[in-house]
Amino acid sequence: MTLLRVLLVLLALTPCAVRAQEDPFAGLAGGFEDVRHAVEALALSGNAQAEPTIRALQDGKLFVAPDKSLWIKHDGATVNARTGAAGEPPGPLKAVRLNNAVRRAVDAAMGDLTLRSHDPAARAKAAEAVFKSHDPAALPALTRALAKEQDPGVRRAMEQARAAVVLTAPGTPEADRLAAVATLSARGDLDAVSVLASLAHQPPAVATAGATARSRTLMRSSASEPALSMQPQRLPPLTWISLHPPRLQLSIHDNARPLSPVPSLLYAGRMTANTSARDRLTAALTRIDD
């Protein structure tokens, strides 16, 4: 009986996938499972109408007519989803509905399509969005896009995005994680440092590599930033300044102690391009001077 149930489920699901492969638009007029399969197939179809149709579904602007034809409502006009041509639907329209599974498929499809956009800037922006989200669901689309990417700058952005995802995706081999650490270290900005700082609970080799890469990245930032100009001075009694890395938080403490000048503050001025951190540093020194 168990085997029979499995076979019945497979028979029920197979038509959805087959119809989606043969005609991805047709599935959009069906039930939730049909729509999900249709979205996935349409994103990979290469059809020029894939992006506007899936975007319309995402925005609640995709409708189905009584004859199962699909229409997009835009600025008061109706456009045939298959052809992109304006026209009049053959009867009243009903919105194509979404559930959570369809929404997830739509989000993944839009990310996939943007990563394969004809515009290099759009592809780079999509890669950066994946870098910031670290969403493991984006990994298949990112891998497909990387296999075809020819622009060196966009390819580098995609590799960095893939590295960020690899470090957060469950089940990633240790060797891939270590390679991802090296990629983020080469990126060398504060966003990369943030990801590297989150690796403490990774396998020991990865955690150690992450901590080392983070330290080296911060040191490179220190060397590349102009030094903070500061004259030797004696601080008034009962005040001294301390720096709390990595967020460059300044504190004023009660302690009669002369500092002339403060090496950690000089280091802070070199290591960060963060305007607010420098402003806090300047304000603290000004307060002491006053």
Secondary structure, 3 states (H helix, E strand, C coil): CHHHHHHHHHHHHHHHHHHHHHCHHHHCCCCHHHHHHHHHHHHHHCCCCHHHHHHHHHCCCEEECCCCCEEEEECCEEEECCCCCECCCCCCCEECCCCHHHHHHHHHHHHHHHHCCCCHHHHHHHHHHHHHHCCHHHHHHHHHHHHHCCCHHHHHHHHHHHHHHHHHCCCCCHHHHHHHHHHHHHHCCHHHHHHHCCCCCCCHHHHHHHHHHHHHHHHHHHHHCCCCCCCCCCCCCCCEEEEECCCCEEEEECCCCCCCCCHHHHHHHHHCCCHHHHHHHHHHHHHHHC
